[in-house]
Amino acid sequence: MLILILIIVIILICLIVIWLLNTLGLFKPISIKITQPPFNELTIVYKFQRGDYSKSSDIFKDIDKYSSSHDK
């Protein structure tokens, strides 16, 4: 009787693992296609600063200055 319960538990665990992997998309085919990017131009601005967070307002001001919302 104990062996039967153990086998049922192992089968249930395997079914749960298979269901979880299926839900996460492991068994779905991967489709690869080459398309044009959704933008014409891309500007990347990077700034690094080390120090206190209280001094980070300059970085946020620069981000606001260079953001695309001001281009319009």
N, C-alpha and C positions, 0 to 999 in steps of 0.2 A: 504494500500500500504506500509506503514511504517513497519507494522508487518511482511509482506512478505519479505522485505529487511532484517529485523533483523533475521528472520529465516534462510535466505540464508547465511548471514554472520556467524551465529552460526554453520551451517552445514559445511561451508568452513573451519572454524577454527578447527572443530572436524576432518575433513578429513586431514588437514595439520598436526595436532598432531598425528593422527594415522600413516600417512606416515612417519613422523619423527621418531616415535618409531619403526616402521618397518625397516627403514634405519639404525637405531642404533643397530638393532639386538635383540630387546626385545622379538620378537615372534619366534626366532630361538631356536630349541631344544639344550640343553646343553649335550654334550657327554663327559663322564668321562672315561678315560682309564688309566690303570696302566702300565707304561713302565719303562725300565731301563734308568737311566740318561745318557745324551750324553757325559759324561766324566767319566774317571776312578778314578781320584783323584781330590780333590778340596782343595785348600789352600786359606783361607780368612785371610787377614792381615788388621788390624784396628789400626789406630793411631789418637789420638785426640790432638789438640793443640788450645789453646785460645790465641788470640793476633792479632797483625797487620798482614795484608795480605803480607806486605813486608817481613815478617819473615817466610813465608810459603815455601820458596825454599827448606828447609830441608825435609819437608814432600814430596815434589815432587821428590826429589832425592831418598828418601826411597821407594817411589812407583816405581820409575824406577828400583831401585836395586832389588826389590822383584817381579817385573812383570814377566809374563810367557814368554815374548819375549826373555828374557835372558836365559831361560832354554834350548833353542834349540841350 
